Amino acid sequence: MAGNSSPIFSRVGDIQGGVLIVNSSTNSAVADFAGTGTYVVPVFTADLTNGGFIQRLRFKAKADGANVATVARIWINEGVLNVVSPLTTPGTPTGTPSASGGTLSTGTFYAKIQAIDQWGGLSNQSAESSAVNVVGPLGSISWSWAGVSGAVSYRIYTGPISQGEYVYFSSTLTTFTQTVPIIAGQLASPADYVVNNMFYGELSLPATVATINAATIELDYPMNLALPPGYRVFVGLGQNVATGWYVMGIGGKY
């Protein structure tokens, strides 16, 4: 089915999750404030092609045991674990140094590449280049790499040590000539753009008791967000609970 041409409306309903989230003293560290723990669970994934809309999260207490009061921490993840972009990984860059054409001092440089799709999503980072030795003080480097189908641009991360890329440049081509060591405001590591969790919000969950003849509590957490392709919503609990909470994401696909 084609993507929605009127994206204020979702193309089709999308209900995901229904997963049981349990933090116990035997299977998880509690109070995870980074959203990266083993028991921080993905409950909603936006469509990988057109993105999606999440209206709300529903929390439903499990009925066959007691839970202490806790808090649900909600994260939006745009990293490689959710396939932020369907683009493939760019090829390993190669660099050709020159003693002219720029302002690079004598030294060694390394680089990695990320492709960017039409929604701004980033691919996995490429393998690292071999060392490129520049003779300064007027040095430059011509970088090149194998392109990716569907990419609208690329980021070229460079740095002076292996695995130490800390500044990026942008190009709409599969080549780029680096003439300066740093561009102000564009200091970053490629890893920052593939494992990025954004802390969105919290919901207090009350203590519950086991029951066989009454409904357990259910809570809705409104979100009303349009999500880019491949983005996920993660949920984790901040305190040990015995039986856990079911979490469901309710929204739509564009």
C-alpha positions as CSV (number, residue, x, y, z in Angstrom):
1,M,0.0,0.0,0.0
2,A,1.3,3.5,-0.9
3,G,2.3,5.9,1.8
4,N,-0.2,8.4,3.1
5,S,-0.3,11.5,0.9
6,S,-2.1,13.4,3.8
7,P,0.2,12.7,6.8
8,I,-2.0,14.4,9.4
9,F,-4.0,11.2,9.2
10,S,-2.5,7.8,9.7
11,R,-2.8,5.3,6.9
12,V,-3.8,2.4,9.1
13,G,-4.1,1.7,12.8
14,D,-1.1,0.3,14.6
15,I,-1.3,-1.4,18.0
16,Q,1.9,-2.8,19.3
17,G,3.5,-4.1,22.5
18,G,1.4,-6.0,25.0
19,V,4.7,-6.9,26.6
20,L,5.1,-7.6,30.3
21,I,7.7,-5.4,31.9
22,V,9.2,-6.8,35.2
23,N,12.2,-5.6,37.1
24,S,13.1,-8.0,39.8
25,S,16.0,-8.2,42.1
26,T,17.2,-11.4,40.2
27,N,17.0,-10.2,36.6
28,S,17.6,-6.4,36.4
29,A,19.4,-3.5,37.9
30,V,16.8,-0.9,39.0
31,A,16.8,2.9,38.6
32,D,18.1,2.8,35.0
33,F,18.4,6.5,34.2
34,A,20.0,6.0,30.7
35,G,17.3,3.9,29.0
36,T,19.9,1.3,28.0
37,G,19.4,-1.5,30.5
38,T,18.5,-5.1,29.5
39,Y,14.9,-4.7,30.8
40,V,14.2,-1.4,29.1
41,V,11.7,-2.8,26.5
42,P,10.7,-1.6,23.1
43,V,6.9,-1.2,23.0
44,F,6.3,0.6,19.7
45,T,8.3,0.9,16.4
46,A,7.4,3.4,13.7
47,D,7.0,2.0,10.2
48,L,10.4,1.7,8.6
49,T,9.4,3.3,5.3
50,N,6.9,6.1,6.1
51,G,7.2,6.6,9.9
52,G,4.3,6.4,12.3
53,F,2.1,8.1,14.9
54,I,1.8,7.1,18.5
55,Q,-1.2,8.3,20.3
56,R,-0.7,6.9,23.8
57,L,0.7,4.1,25.9
58,R,-1.5,1.9,28.0
59,F,-0.3,0.4,31.2
60,K,-2.2,-2.6,32.7
61,A,-1.3,-4.2,36.0
62,K,-0.8,-8.0,36.0
63,A,-3.5,-9.6,38.1
64,D,-1.9,-12.6,39.7
65,G,0.5,-10.9,42.2
66,A,1.4,-7.8,44.1
67,N,3.5,-5.0,42.8
68,V,5.1,-2.2,44.8
69,A,4.7,1.4,43.6
70,T,7.2,2.3,40.9
71,V,7.8,4.6,38.0
72,A,7.7,3.9,34.3
73,R,10.5,5.8,32.4
74,I,9.7,6.4,28.7
75,W,12.3,6.9,26.0
76,I,12.4,7.7,22.3
77,N,15.3,5.9,20.6
78,E,16.6,6.9,17.3
79,G,19.6,4.6,17.2
80,V,20.9,1.7,15.1
81,L,19.1,-0.8,17.3
82,N,15.8,0.3,15.8
83,V,17.1,0.6,12.2
84,V,16.6,4.4,12.2
85,S,17.2,4.5,8.5
86,P,16.7,1.7,6.0
87,L,19.9,2.8,4.2
88,T,22.8,0.4,4.0
89,T,26.2,1.2,5.5
90,P,28.5,3.3,3.4
91,G,31.8,2.0,2.2
92,T,35.0,2.5,4.1
93,P,36.4,5.9,3.2
94,T,39.9,6.4,1.7
95,G,41.9,9.6,2.1
96,T,44.4,11.2,-0.3
97,P,46.6,13.7,1.5
98,S,48.0,16.9,0.0
99,A,50.5,19.4,1.3
100,S,48.5,22.2,-0.2
101,G,44.9,23.4,-0.5
102,G,44.0,23.8,3.2
103,T,45.1,24.7,6.7
104,L,45.7,21.2,8.1
105,S,48.9,20.9,10.2
106,T,51.2,18.0,10.0
107,G,49.6,15.0,11.5
108,T,47.5,11.8,11.1
109,F,43.8,11.7,10.4
110,Y,41.1,8.9,10.4
111,A,37.5,9.0,9.1
112,K,34.1,7.3,9.2
113,I,31.0,7.9,7.1
114,Q,27.3,7.9,7.8
115,A,24.6,8.2,5.1
116,I,21.5,10.4,5.6
117,D,18.1,9.6,4.2
118,Q,15.3,11.9,3.0
119,W,13.9,12.1,6.6
120,G,17.2,12.9,8.2
121,G,17.7,9.4,9.5
122,L,21.3,8.2,9.8
123,S,22.7,4.8,8.7
124,N,25.1,2.7,10.6
125,Q,28.6,4.2,10.6
126,S,31.1,2.8,8.1
127,A,34.3,1.1,9.0
128,E,37.2,3.4,9.9
129,S,39.6,4.5,7.2
130,S,43.3,3.7,7.3
131,A,45.6,6.4,8.7
132,V,46.1,9.4,6.4
133,N,49.3,11.3,7.1
134,V,49.2,15.0,6.2
135,V,52.2,17.4,5.8
136,G,51.2,20.9,7.0
137,P,50.8,23.7,7.6
138,L,48.7,24.0,4.4
139,G,47.6,20.4,4.1
140,S,44.3,19.0,2.9
141,I,42.7,15.5,2.5
142,S,40.5,14.3,-0.4
143,W,38.1,11.7,1.1
144,S,36.0,9.3,-1.0
145,W,33.8,6.3,-0.3
146,A,31.3,4.0,-1.9
147,G,27.8,5.6,-2.0
148,V,24.5,4.3,-0.7
149,S,21.3,4.1,-2.8
150,G,18.7,6.4,-1.4
151,A,21.1,8.7,0.5
152,V,20.6,12.4,0.1
153,S,23.8,13.4,1.9
154,Y,26.6,12.1,4.0
155,R,28.5,13.0,7.2
156,I,32.2,12.6,7.3
157,Y,33.6,12.2,10.8
158,T,37.3,12.8,11.2
159,G,39.8,12.8,14.1
160,P,43.5,12.6,14.9
161,I,43.5,9.1,16.5
162,S,41.9,5.7,15.6
163,Q,38.3,5.6,16.9
164,G,38.7,9.2,18.0
165,E,36.6,11.0,15.3
166,Y,35.2,14.1,16.9
167,V,34.2,16.5,14.2
168,Y,32.0,16.1,11.2
169,F,31.6,17.6,7.8
170,S,28.7,17.3,5.3
171,S,28.6,16.4,1.6
172,T,25.9,15.6,-0.9
173,L,28.5,13.7,-3.0
174,T,30.6,10.6,-2.2
175,T,33.7,12.8,-2.0
176,F,34.8,15.6,0.3
177,T,37.9,17.7,0.5
178,Q,38.8,18.5,4.1
179,T,40.7,21.7,4.3
180,V,40.2,22.6,8.0
181,P,40.5,20.5,11.2
182,I,37.4,21.8,12.9
183,I,34.1,23.5,12.1
184,A,32.6,25.3,15.0
185,G,29.3,23.7,16.3
186,Q,29.9,20.4,14.5
187,L,31.8,18.5,17.1
188,A,30.4,15.0,17.5
189,S,31.2,11.3,17.5
190,P,29.4,8.9,15.0
191,A,28.4,6.8,18.0
192,D,26.3,9.7,19.2
193,Y,24.0,9.2,16.3
194,V,23.4,5.5,16.4
195,V,22.6,4.8,20.1
196,N,20.8,8.0,21.0
197,N,18.0,7.6,23.7
198,M,15.9,10.7,24.4
199,F,14.3,10.8,27.8
200,Y,10.7,11.6,27.0
201,G,8.7,11.3,30.3
202,E,7.7,9.4,33.4
203,L,4.5,7.9,34.8
204,S,4.0,6.9,38.4
205,L,2.6,3.4,38.8
206,P,0.8,2.6,42.1
207,A,1.2,-0.5,44.2
208,T,-1.2,-3.3,43.2
209,V,-2.5,-6.5,44.8
210,A,-3.3,-9.9,43.5
211,T,-7.0,-10.3,42.5
212,I,-9.3,-12.8,40.9
213,N,-12.6,-11.0,41.2
214,A,-11.8,-7.4,40.4
215,A,-10.3,-5.4,37.5
216,T,-6.7,-4.3,37.9
217,I,-5.8,-0.7,37.4
218,E,-5.1,0.6,33.9
219,L,-3.4,3.9,33.1
220,D,-3.1,5.8,29.8
221,Y,0.0,7.9,29.0
222,P,-0.8,10.4,26.2
223,M,2.0,11.0,23.6
224,N,0.4,12.2,20.3
225,L,3.7,12.2,18.4
226,A,4.7,11.7,14.8
227,L,7.7,9.4,14.7
228,P,10.3,9.3,11.9
229,P,10.9,5.9,10.2
230,G,12.3,3.2,12.5
231,Y,12.1,5.2,15.7
232,R,11.0,3.3,18.8
233,V,9.5,4.0,22.1
234,F,11.2,2.2,25.1
235,V,9.7,1.7,28.6
236,G,11.5,0.6,31.7
237,L,10.6,0.5,35.4
238,G,12.6,2.3,38.1
239,Q,11.9,-0.1,41.0
240,N,11.7,-3.9,41.5
241,V,8.2,-5.3,41.0
242,A,7.0,-8.8,41.6
243,T,4.6,-9.5,38.7
244,G,4.9,-6.5,36.4
245,W,2.9,-4.3,34.0
246,Y,1.7,-4.9,30.5
247,V,2.5,-2.0,28.2
248,M,0.8,-1.4,24.8
249,G,1.5,1.3,22.2
250,I,-1.6,2.6,20.3
251,G,-1.2,4.7,17.2
252,G,-1.0,4.4,13.4
253,K,1.2,4.0,10.3
254,Y,1.6,6.7,7.7
